């Protein structure tokens, strides 16, 4: 796919003064394609686990990459490195997720047939997801977000603060609380009848 081909569609609604501003040269297709291949799956997993909605994760992931490409001051993958680029991409995705949560929702989960949800959940879950999934679903989105960034992505406290926009000093405490909550939920799950500890 030629990534430059999507840019005219993105800039179609841009105000004339913004379109006339000098732009940085477009990112090399091969560099971006490699970045996309290495970053798309972890970004989607982060969005899906944080939001609890795979379809929303699909939409937000694509929007994140479009905004990454169209940023007025893009992170140069060659100059600043892929790690900085990925952090910037996760920050874009985090902001899009926040915007989604702030918007009033037009559709309700009650409109989706229960059989569809059960079939999707059972076919998509592995053993670890079957254990962690229900516990993660009970956490607040911010707790899921912090746990995912720290444990699935391996980001440091400073990097998590940069991605989420939270104060760097508060990340340790917030992560401690999120870990405590999920540990408690997992203990409760294992003590339910029919579950082996």
N, CA, C and O of each residue as an XYZ file, in Angstrom:
788
protein
N       0.847     -1.184      0.000
C       0.000      0.000      0.000
C       0.883      1.234      0.000
O       1.877      1.292      0.724
N       0.529      2.210     -0.800
C       1.258      3.462     -0.868
C       0.651      4.421      0.155
O      -0.455      4.926     -0.040
N       1.370      4.665      1.232
C       0.835      5.464      2.348
C       0.610      6.903      1.950
O      -0.215      7.589      2.554
N       1.336      7.382      0.934
C       1.137      8.757      0.481
C      -0.214      8.921     -0.198
O      -0.731     10.036     -0.276
N      -0.800      7.821     -0.696
C      -2.076      7.913     -1.406
C      -3.231      8.254     -0.470
O      -4.248      8.774     -0.929
N      -3.106      7.979      0.822
C      -4.206      8.303      1.732
C      -4.164      9.755      2.194
O      -5.164     10.265      2.699
N      -3.036     10.427      2.032
C      -2.899     11.790      2.529
C      -3.824     12.785      1.841
O      -4.372     13.637      2.540
N      -4.047     12.749      0.500
C      -4.965     13.716     -0.093
C      -6.361     13.623      0.513
O      -7.008     14.652      0.712
N      -6.837     12.428      0.810
C      -8.153     12.268      1.425
C      -8.190     12.848      2.827
O      -9.206     13.406      3.242
N      -7.102     12.724      3.555
C      -7.043     13.233      4.921
C      -7.045     14.750      4.924
O      -7.685     15.370      5.773
N      -6.325     15.360      3.968
C      -6.214     16.816      3.936
C      -7.344     17.484      3.165
O      -7.327     18.705      3.007
N      -8.328     16.728      2.679
C      -9.403     17.306      1.871
C     -10.175     18.369      2.638
O     -10.583     19.367      2.044
N     -10.388     18.190      3.933
C     -11.167     19.142      4.715
C     -10.331     20.145      5.481
O     -10.871     20.863      6.323
N      -9.020     20.226      5.221
C      -8.149     21.126      5.969
C      -8.318     22.552      5.474
O      -8.462     22.783      4.273
N      -8.301     23.493      6.379
C      -8.433     24.907      6.019
C      -7.303     25.312      5.079
O      -6.198     24.778      5.181
N      -7.566     26.272      4.141
C      -6.560     26.640      3.148
C      -5.244     27.106      3.758
O      -4.182     26.749      3.248
N      -5.279     27.899      4.841
C      -4.027     28.382      5.408
C      -3.187     27.241      5.982
O      -1.957     27.308      5.980
N      -3.855     26.189      6.476
C      -3.111     25.052      7.011
C      -2.511     24.213      5.890
O      -1.413     23.674      6.030
N      -3.237     24.103      4.771
C      -2.743     23.306      3.657
C      -1.576     23.994      2.964
O      -0.735     23.323      2.364
N      -1.507     25.341      3.036
C      -0.433     26.077      2.391
C       0.844     26.086      3.210
O       1.905     26.427      2.686
N       0.769     25.719      4.484
C       1.950     25.742      5.347
C       2.960     24.722      4.832
O       2.580     23.648      4.364
N       4.245     25.055      4.917
C       5.237     24.094      4.443
C       5.190     22.822      5.280
O       5.119     22.867      6.508
N       5.232     21.696      4.593
C       5.147     20.407      5.278
C       6.497     19.720      5.232
O       7.284     19.929      4.310
N       6.753     18.910      6.221
C       7.953     18.093      6.211
C       7.822     17.080      5.080
O       6.706     16.736      4.689
N       8.933     16.601      4.552
C       8.827     15.590      3.495
C       8.119     14.352      4.022
O       8.280     13.998      5.190
N       7.323     13.676      3.160
C       6.582     12.500      3.633
C       7.529     11.390      4.076
O       8.662     11.275      3.607
N       7.021     10.586      4.990
C       7.807      9.475      5.511
C       8.005      8.441      4.405
O       7.093      8.185      3.619
N       9.159      7.868      4.349
C       9.474      6.827      3.378
C       8.513      5.662      3.556
O       8.274      5.211      4.677
N       7.956      5.167      2.432
C       6.969      4.077      2.491
C       7.517      2.831      3.165
O       6.827      2.214      3.976
N       8.731      2.456      2.846
C       9.311      1.230      3.411
C       9.525      1.363      4.913
O       9.289      0.418      5.665
N       9.974      2.536      5.345
C      10.187      2.764      6.777
C       8.857      2.685      7.518
O       8.755      2.037      8.559
N       7.831      3.354      6.969
C       6.536      3.340      7.635
C       5.915      1.942      7.610
O       5.338      1.507      8.607
N       6.028      1.243      6.494
C       5.453     -0.103      6.408
C       6.058     -1.030      7.462
O       5.343     -1.813      8.087
N       7.374     -0.941      7.657
C       8.016     -1.747      8.695
C       7.555     -1.346     10.084
O       7.293     -2.201     10.930
N       7.456     -0.034     10.321
C       6.974      0.466     11.603
C       5.544     -0.016     11.862
O       5.213     -0.440     12.969
N       4.708      0.055     10.832
C       3.321     -0.381     10.958
C       3.258     -1.868     11.311
O       2.520     -2.260     12.216
N       4.025     -2.690     10.605
C       4.008     -4.129     10.860
C       4.432     -4.463     12.288
O       3.877     -5.372     12.905
N       5.405     -3.735     12.809
C       5.896     -4.022     14.169
C       5.037     -3.394     15.254
O       5.063     -3.846     16.399
N       4.276     -2.359     14.914
C       3.528     -1.612     15.934
C       2.030     -1.873     15.931
O       1.376     -1.655     16.951
N       1.470     -2.327     14.829
C       0.011     -2.458     14.720
C      -0.559     -3.454     15.728
O      -1.534     -3.146     16.413
N       0.029     -4.625     15.823
C      -0.513     -5.651     16.729
C      -0.447     -5.214     18.201
O      -1.450     -5.335     18.905
N       0.706     -4.708     18.695
C       0.723     -4.260     20.094
C      -0.240     -3.089     20.360
O      -0.850     -3.008     21.426
N      -0.365     -2.190     19.381
C      -1.284     -1.060     19.563
C      -2.723     -1.554     19.612
O      -3.503     -1.116     20.458
N      -3.077     -2.468     18.706
C      -4.440     -2.994     18.710
C      -4.732     -3.717     20.023
O      -5.805     -3.544     20.601
N      -3.792     -4.516     20.489
C      -3.994     -5.256     21.745
C      -4.209     -4.292     22.908
O      -5.075     -4.513     23.755
N      -3.421     -3.226     22.944
C      -3.573     -2.206     23.991
C      -4.964     -1.583     23.924
O      -5.640     -1.469     24.946
N      -5.394     -1.184     22.742
C      -6.702     -0.543     22.592
C      -7.840     -1.514     22.890
O      -8.827     -1.135     23.522
N      -7.711     -2.757     22.443
C      -8.769     -3.739     22.673
C      -8.904     -4.073     24.150
O     -10.019     -4.155     24.664
N      -7.784     -4.267     24.839
C      -7.835     -4.593     26.268
C      -8.298     -3.402     27.097
O      -9.046     -3.564     28.061
N      -7.857     -2.221     26.727
C      -8.236     -1.035     27.498
C      -9.708     -0.702     27.305
O     -10.406     -0.386     28.268
N     -10.181     -0.771     26.067
C     -11.571     -0.401     25.785
C     -12.532     -1.558     25.992
O     -13.710     -1.340     26.276
N     -12.042     -2.800     25.854
C     -12.926     -3.954     25.940
C     -13.744     -4.149     24.670
O     -14.699     -4.925     24.679
N     -13.399     -3.466     23.575
C     -14.177     -3.494     22.343
C     -13.247     -3.668     21.144
O     -12.604     -2.705     20.724
N     -13.163     -4.894     20.577
C     -12.258     -5.125     19.443
C     -12.581     -4.270     18.215
O     -11.668     -3.840     17.510
N     -13.863     -4.020     17.951
C     -14.227     -3.203     16.790
C     -13.749     -1.765     16.985
O     -13.244     -1.142     16.051
N     -13.908     -1.246     18.186
C     -13.415      0.099     18.485
C     -11.902      0.134     18.365
O     -11.340      1.112     17.873
N     -11.236     -0.928     18.813
C      -9.775     -0.995     18.708
C      -9.336     -0.925     17.248
O      -8.352     -0.258     16.928
N     -10.057     -1.609     16.363
C      -9.745     -1.536     14.927
C      -9.808     -0.100     14.429
O      -8.887      0.384     13.771
N     -10.913      0.577     14.753
C     -11.113      1.955     14.285
C     -10.057      2.902     14.846
O      -9.465      3.692     14.110
N      -9.829      2.817     16.144
C      -8.876      3.726     16.773
C      -7.446      3.455     16.339
O      -6.644      4.383     16.241
N      -7.117      2.200     16.077
C      -5.769      1.888     15.608
C      -5.516      2.547     14.259
O      -4.479      3.178     14.059
N      -6.459      2.403     13.337
C      -6.272      3.010     12.017
C      -6.222      4.531     12.111
O      -5.403      5.168     11.449
N      -7.091      5.111     12.928
C      -7.078      6.564     13.107
C      -5.770      7.028     13.730
O      -5.270      8.100     13.390
N      -5.217      6.242     14.630
C      -3.935      6.589     15.259
C      -2.819      6.651     14.230
O      -2.000      7.570     14.249
N      -2.788      5.672     13.333
C      -1.744      5.675     12.309
C      -1.923      6.830     11.330
O      -0.939      7.428     10.895
N      -3.162      7.148     10.981
C      -3.400      8.284     10.084
C      -2.928      9.571     10.750
O      -2.252     10.384     10.120
N      -3.278      9.759     12.011
C      -2.839     10.968     12.718
C      -1.330     11.001     12.903
O      -0.721     12.070     12.859
N      -0.725      9.841     13.107
C       0.729      9.763     13.210
C       1.359     10.258     11.916
O       2.316     11.032     11.941
N       0.820      9.808     10.784
C       1.353     10.219      9.484
C       1.132     11.701      9.195
O       1.956     12.345      8.545
N       0.012     12.237      9.684
C      -0.367     13.605      9.349
C       0.035     14.623     10.406
O      -0.329     15.794     10.294
N       0.761     14.218     11.409
C       1.138     15.127     12.501
C       1.932     16.303     11.945
O       2.768     16.134     11.057
N       1.664     17.501     12.478
C       2.367     18.692     11.995
C       3.840     18.657     12.378
O       4.674     19.218     11.667
N       4.170     18.013     13.480
C       5.562     17.826     13.893
C       5.781     16.342     14.127
O       5.898     15.904     15.271
N       5.837     15.558     13.042
C       5.911     14.107     13.220
C       7.226     13.679     13.861
O       8.255     14.343     13.739
N       7.150     12.564     14.534
C       8.353     11.952     15.076
C       9.085     11.323     13.896
O       8.499     10.530     13.159
N      10.317     11.657     13.712
C      11.101     11.064     12.638
C      11.630      9.718     13.110
O      12.434      9.649     14.040
N      11.176      8.653     12.466
C      11.595      7.314     12.866
C      13.096      7.128     12.657
O      13.747      6.397     13.403
N      13.637      7.793     11.640
C      15.061      7.646     11.366
C      15.893      8.457     12.354
O      16.934      7.989     12.814
N      15.440      9.680     12.688
C      16.232     10.536     13.570
C      16.033     10.188     15.044
O      17.004     10.089     15.795
N      14.774     10.000     15.462
C      14.481      9.801     16.885
C      14.352      8.337     17.274
O      14.396      8.006     18.459
N      14.194      7.466     16.302
C      14.126      6.047     16.598
C      12.706      5.529     16.719
O      11.763      6.282     16.965
N      12.580      4.233     16.540
C      11.274      3.597     16.552
C      10.629      3.602     17.943
O       9.404      3.648     18.058
N      11.441      3.556     18.985
C      10.886      3.565     20.351
C      10.138      4.867     20.602
O       9.030      4.852     21.137
N      10.731      5.988     20.223
C      10.067      7.289     20.376
C       8.830      7.353     19.496
O       7.807      7.902     19.905
N       8.912      6.802     18.302
C       7.756      6.775     17.408
C       6.612      5.974     17.982
O       5.453      6.374     17.878
N       6.931      4.839     18.589
C       5.881      4.006     19.169
C       5.231      4.688     20.373
O       4.014      4.626     20.548
N       6.053      5.340     21.202
C       5.477      6.074     22.345
C       4.532      7.171     21.852
O       3.455      7.369     22.414
N       4.938      7.874     20.809
C       4.100      8.929     20.238
C       2.800      8.336     19.686
O       1.730      8.915     19.873
N       2.886      7.194     19.013
C       1.715      6.519     18.474
C       0.770      6.096     19.596
O      -0.443      6.268     19.474
N       1.303      5.547     20.686
C       0.473      5.144     21.825
C      -0.177      6.366     22.482
O      -1.305      6.280     22.969
N       0.527      7.500     22.498
C      -0.062      8.714     23.069
C      -1.240      9.176     22.213
O      -2.271      9.581     22.750
N      -1.097      9.119     20.890
C      -2.199      9.470     19.992
C      -3.388      8.558     20.261
O      -4.519      9.026     20.387
N      -3.129      7.250     20.349
C      -4.201      6.276     20.589
C      -4.880      6.515     21.937
O      -6.101      6.402     22.051
N      -4.091      6.843     22.949
C      -4.646      7.122     24.274
C      -5.572      8.333     24.219
O      -6.649      8.320     24.816
N      -5.161      9.368     23.512
C      -6.002     10.566     23.389
C      -7.283     10.273     22.614
O      -8.346     10.786     22.963
N      -7.193      9.457     21.571
C      -8.393      9.079     20.824
C      -9.345      8.266     21.703
O     -10.563      8.433     21.631
N      -8.789      7.397     22.521
C      -9.609      6.604     23.434
C     -10.315      7.505     24.450
O     -11.500      7.325     24.732
N      -9.581      8.470     24.992
C     -10.201      9.423     25.923
C     -11.331     10.194     25.251
O     -12.402     10.376     25.830
N     -11.083     10.642     24.029
C     -12.126     11.371     23.294
C     -13.351     10.495     23.090
O     -14.481     10.971     23.206
N     -13.140      9.227     22.789
C     -14.261      8.301     22.602
C     -15.074      8.162     23.895
O     -16.305      8.177     23.862
N     -14.391      8.028     25.018
C     -15.097      7.864     26.293
C     -15.875      9.119     26.674
O     -16.907      9.028     27.339
N     -15.398     10.266     26.267
C     -16.071     11.529     26.613
C     -17.314     11.761     25.771
O     -18.231     12.456     26.209
N     -17.365     11.193     24.567
C     -18.499     11.372     23.673
C     -19.700     10.584     24.161
O     -19.550      9.478     24.680
N     -20.892     11.144     23.998
C     -22.078     10.346     24.332
C     -22.192      9.171     23.364
O     -21.985      9.324     22.160
N     -22.518      8.014     23.897
C     -22.602      6.804     23.087
C     -23.974      6.698     22.447
O     -24.991      6.905     23.109
N     -24.005      6.373     21.148
C     -25.279      6.276     20.434
C     -25.829      4.851     20.428
O     -27.041      4.659     20.338
N     -24.965      3.868     20.521
C     -25.415      2.474     20.496
C     -25.258      1.871     21.880
O     -24.404      2.280     22.666
N     -26.094      0.900     22.153
C     -26.058      0.231     23.447
C     -25.673     -1.227     23.261
O     -25.988     -1.835     22.238
N     -25.000     -1.778     24.239
C     -24.608     -3.196     24.171
C     -25.837     -4.098     24.182
O     -25.780     -5.234     23.711
N     -26.948     -3.596     24.719
C     -28.175     -4.399     24.748
C     -28.702     -4.669     23.342
O     -29.486     -5.597     23.147
N     -28.281     -3.869     22.355
C     -28.744     -4.050     20.984
C     -28.052     -5.222     20.287
O     -28.506     -5.658     19.229
N     -26.967     -5.738     20.856
C     -26.226     -6.851     20.250
C     -26.786     -8.154     20.800
O     -26.925     -8.299     22.015
N     -27.113     -9.109     19.925
C     -27.645    -10.389     20.419
C     -26.659    -11.084     21.345
O     -25.460    -11.125     21.069
N     -27.166    -11.628     22.441
C     -26.330    -12.279     23.440
C     -25.587    -13.485     22.866
O     -24.457    -13.763     23.268
N     -26.211    -14.203     21.930
C     -25.570    -15.378     21.323
C     -24.297    -14.969     20.574
O     -23.304    -15.695     20.592
N     -24.329    -13.812     19.922
C     -23.157    -13.334     19.179
C     -22.006    -13.043     20.132
O     -20.862    -13.405     19.858
N     -22.306    -12.391     21.251
C     -21.259    -12.064     22.217
C     -20.659    -13.334     22.817
O     -19.443    -13.418     22.985
N     -21.487    -14.313     23.140
C     -20.994    -15.556     23.735
C     -20.127    -16.325     22.746
O     -19.086    -16.862     23.123
N     -20.547    -16.382     21.482
C     -19.773    -17.101     20.472
C     -18.441    -16.419     20.222
O     -17.413    -17.087     20.112
N     -18.446    -15.101     20.133
C     -17.211    -14.357     19.896
C     -16.251    -14.534     21.063
O     -15.059    -14.763     20.858
N     -16.757    -14.430     22.272
C     -15.893    -14.531     23.449
C     -15.299    -15.927     23.564
O     -14.111    -16.069     23.854
N     -16.109    -16.963     23.341
C     -15.584    -18.316     23.524
C     -14.597    -18.697     22.430
O     -13.649    -19.439     22.690
N     -14.799    -18.206     21.217
C     -13.879    -18.589     20.143
C     -12.591    -17.800     20.177
O     -11.585    -18.255     19.633
N     -12.585    -16.629     20.799
C     -11.405    -15.766     20.765
C     -10.524    -15.878     22.000
O      -9.424    -15.324     22.008
N     -10.961    -16.568     23.036
C     -10.202    -16.566     24.286
C      -9.329    -17.802     24.427
O      -9.762    -18.921     24.156
N      -8.103    -17.582     24.852
C      -7.228    -18.690     25.221
C      -7.406    -18.922     26.723
O      -8.204    -18.243     27.369
N      -6.667    -19.872     27.271
C      -6.797    -20.150     28.704
C      -6.463    -18.946     29.562
O      -7.181    -18.645     30.515
N      -5.371    -18.247     29.233
C      -4.996    -17.091     30.052
C      -6.014    -15.967     29.911
O      -6.295    -15.257     30.877
N      -6.568    -15.802     28.714
C      -7.586    -14.776     28.527
C      -8.858    -15.130     29.286
O      -9.557    -14.249     29.789
N      -9.156    -16.439     29.367
C     -10.352    -16.863     30.083
C     -10.241    -16.527     31.563
O     -11.250    -16.269     32.219
N      -9.027    -16.529     32.091
C      -8.822    -16.201     33.498
C      -8.721    -14.690     33.682
O      -9.379    -14.119     34.552
N      -7.898    -14.050     32.861
C      -7.676    -12.610     33.020
C      -8.815    -11.751     32.481
O      -9.117    -10.695     33.038
N      -9.448    -12.202     31.397
C     -10.479    -11.402     30.740
C     -11.563    -10.885     31.669
O     -11.810     -9.680     31.707
N     -12.225    -11.776     32.429
C     -13.285    -11.298     33.323
C     -12.764    -10.342     34.409
O     -13.445     -9.386     34.780
N     -11.568    -10.607     34.907
C     -11.009     -9.723     35.936
C     -10.680     -8.355     35.344
O     -10.971     -7.325     35.953
N     -10.073     -8.345     34.154
C      -9.758     -7.067     33.511
C     -11.022     -6.279     33.199
O     -11.044     -5.056     33.333
N     -12.065     -6.972     32.787
C     -13.318     -6.307     32.438
C     -13.937     -5.589     33.634
O     -14.693     -4.633     33.460
N     -13.626     -6.036     34.829
C     -14.193     -5.405     36.023
C     -13.411     -4.180     36.469
O     -13.887     -3.413     37.306
N     -12.222     -3.988     35.923
C     -11.410     -2.831     36.279
C     -11.866     -1.595     35.522
O     -12.501     -1.689     34.471
N     -11.532     -0.440     36.071
C     -11.784      0.809     35.358
C     -10.864      0.874     34.139
O      -9.779      0.293     34.157
N     -11.283      1.573     33.083
C     -10.444      1.661     31.883
C      -9.031      2.165     32.167
O      -8.076      1.667     31.572
N      -8.878      3.133     33.056
C      -7.535      3.652     33.333
C      -6.654      2.579     33.971
O      -5.462      2.504     33.673
N      -7.231      1.743     34.853
C      -6.455      0.667     35.471
C      -6.027     -0.356     34.424
O      -4.889     -0.825     34.438
N      -6.948     -0.706     33.506
C      -6.595     -1.634     32.419
C      -5.493     -1.036     31.558
O      -4.559     -1.731     31.156
N      -5.609      0.248     31.282
C      -4.623      0.944     30.460
C      -3.242      0.892     31.108
O      -2.259      0.555     30.448
N      -3.164      1.218     32.376
C      -1.873      1.231     33.074
C      -1.260     -0.161     33.150
O      -0.062     -0.327     32.920
N      -2.075     -1.161     33.472
C      -1.565     -2.530     33.563
C      -1.063     -3.013     32.207
O      -0.032     -3.680     32.122
N      -1.786     -2.678     31.161
C      -1.372     -3.126     29.836
C      -0.054     -2.471     29.431
O       0.855     -3.146     28.949
N       0.049     -1.164     29.627
C       1.273     -0.463     29.228
C       2.480     -0.962     30.023
O       3.576     -1.089     29.477
N       2.280     -1.243     31.309
C       3.390     -1.671     32.153
C       3.785     -3.119     31.894
O       4.974     -3.425     31.797
N       2.809     -4.011     31.779
C       3.124     -5.438     31.751
C       3.122     -6.042     30.354
O       3.962     -6.892     30.058
N       2.209     -5.629     29.495
C       2.191     -6.194     28.145
C       3.195     -5.481     27.237
O       3.868     -6.116     26.425
N       3.287     -4.161     27.381
C       4.199     -3.385     26.536
C       5.562     -3.163     27.181
O       6.534     -2.867     26.486
N       5.644     -3.304     28.501
C       6.926     -3.167     29.187
C       7.425     -1.737     29.312
O       8.629     -1.519     29.447
N       6.533     -0.764     29.270
C       6.946      0.634     29.385
C       7.322      0.979     30.822
O       6.761      0.428     31.769
N       8.267      1.888     30.974
C       8.681      2.367     32.291
C       7.627      3.342     32.811
O       6.730      3.751     32.074
N       7.744      3.706     34.072
C       6.799      4.663     34.661
C       6.850      5.994     33.925
O       5.813      6.611     33.684
N       8.048      6.439     33.567
C       8.197      7.713     32.857
C       7.529      7.640     31.481
O       6.865      8.586     31.058
N       7.707      6.521     30.792
C       7.109      6.362     29.471
C       5.586      6.274     29.567
O       4.880      6.811     28.714
N       5.086      5.608     30.588
C       3.629      5.521     30.782
C       3.061      6.917     31.043
O       1.997      7.262     30.529
N       3.758      7.707     31.828
C       3.316      9.079     32.092
C       3.275      9.877     30.795
O       2.341     10.647     30.571
N       4.269      9.701     29.949
C       4.315     10.421     28.676
C       3.160     10.001     27.769
O       2.557     10.847     27.108
N       2.849      8.724     27.731
C       1.776      8.208     26.869
C       0.405      8.649     27.373
O      -0.438      9.080     26.586
N       0.182      8.541     28.682
C      -1.153      8.798     29.240
C      -1.411     10.245     29.600
O      -2.564     10.652     29.739
N      -0.352     11.031     29.753
C      -0.525     12.417     30.170
C      -0.711     12.562     31.671
O      -1.016     13.653     32.153
N      -0.531     11.479     32.414
C      -0.630     11.536     33.879
C       0.704     12.008     34.453
O       1.734     11.947     33.782
N       0.675     12.468     35.675
C       1.909     12.913     36.333
C       2.819     11.720     36.559
O       2.377     10.666     37.016
N       4.074     11.890     36.241
C       5.051     10.807     36.356
C       5.124     10.282     37.787
O       5.265      9.078     38.001
N       5.031     11.172     38.756
C       5.134     10.771     40.164
C       3.959      9.905     40.611
O       4.087      9.144     41.570
N       2.816     10.010     39.932
C       1.631      9.259     40.369
C       1.534      7.865     39.747
O       0.725      7.052     40.196
N       2.334      7.575     38.731
C       2.216      6.296     38.021
C       2.472      5.112     38.948
O       1.735      4.127     38.912
N       3.508      5.199     39.776
C       3.831      4.078     40.669
C       2.649      3.742     41.584
O       2.292      2.574     41.734
N       2.049      4.760     42.190
C       0.920      4.532     43.087
C      -0.291      3.992     42.327
O      -0.953      3.063     42.790
N      -0.578      4.566     41.170
C      -1.723      4.111     40.388
C      -1.538      2.659     39.923
O      -2.487      1.876     39.931
N      -0.328      2.312     39.524
C      -0.050      0.928     39.127
C      -0.165     -0.022     40.314
O      -0.689     -1.128     40.181
N       0.319      0.406     41.464
C       0.211     -0.410     42.672
C      -1.262     -0.709     42.971
O      -1.628     -1.848     43.260
N      -2.092      0.325     42.896
C      -3.524      0.137     43.163
C      -4.172     -0.769     42.125
O      -4.989     -1.622     42.472
N      -3.815     -0.591     40.854
C      -4.392     -1.421     39.793
C      -3.981     -2.887     39.973
O      -4.798     -3.789     39.794
N      -2.706     -3.121     40.330
C      -2.243     -4.498     40.568
C      -2.973     -5.119     41.749
O      -3.348     -6.291     41.711
N      -3.173     -4.322     42.805
C      -3.877     -4.804     43.988
C      -5.320     -5.182     43.632
O      -5.828     -6.208     44.087
N      -5.978     -4.346     42.813
C      -7.359     -4.624     42.424
C      -7.466     -5.908     41.605
O      -8.340     -6.739     41.852
N      -6.566     -6.065     40.625
C      -6.674     -7.268     39.782
C      -6.296     -8.516     40.564
O      -6.865     -9.582     40.326
N      -5.354     -8.413     41.487
C      -5.005     -9.568     42.315
C      -6.193     -9.984     43.161
O      -6.472    -11.174     43.307
N      -6.891     -9.013     43.716
C      -8.077     -9.305     44.528
C      -9.158     -9.969     43.674
O      -9.777    -10.942     44.105
N      -9.386     -9.452     42.474
C     -10.392    -10.038     41.587
C     -10.022    -11.458     41.187
O     -10.890    -12.328     41.120
N      -8.743    -11.701     40.920
C      -8.299    -13.046     40.544
C      -8.448    -14.020     41.710
O      -8.807    -15.180     41.511
N      -8.167    -13.541     42.946
C      -8.364    -14.403     44.124
C      -9.845    -14.743     44.289
O     -10.197    -15.882     44.595
N     -10.701    -13.752     44.084
C     -12.139    -13.987     44.206
C     -12.620    -14.983     43.158
O     -13.449    -15.847     43.441
N     -12.082    -14.850     41.927
C     -12.454    -15.765     40.856
C     -12.046    -17.198     41.177
O     -12.807    -18.139     40.951
N     -10.836    -17.350     41.706
C     -10.339    -18.699     41.981
C     -11.082    -19.356     43.143
O     -11.060    -20.580     43.270
N     -11.737    -18.565     43.990
C     -12.466    -19.143     45.118
C     -13.925    -19.452     44.779
O     -14.661    -19.982     45.612
N     -14.346    -19.116     43.539
C     -15.721    -19.418     43.142
C     -15.920    -20.934     43.019
O     -14.975    -21.644     42.675
N     -17.119    -21.440     43.290
C     -17.369    -22.872     43.135
C     -17.152    -23.284     41.676
O     -17.523    -22.560     40.751
N     -16.551    -24.446     41.491
C     -16.280    -24.947     40.147
C     -14.940    -24.493     39.590
O     -14.563    -24.916     38.498
N     -14.212    -23.647     40.305
C     -12.889    -23.173     39.876
C     -11.848    -23.832     40.739
O     -12.038    -23.992     41.945
N     -10.747    -24.215     40.125
C      -9.637    -24.753     40.895
C      -8.700    -23.633     41.241
O      -8.436    -22.769     40.405
N      -8.188    -23.622     42.453
C      -7.291    -22.565     42.881
C      -5.897    -22.806     42.347
O      -4.991    -22.013     42.605
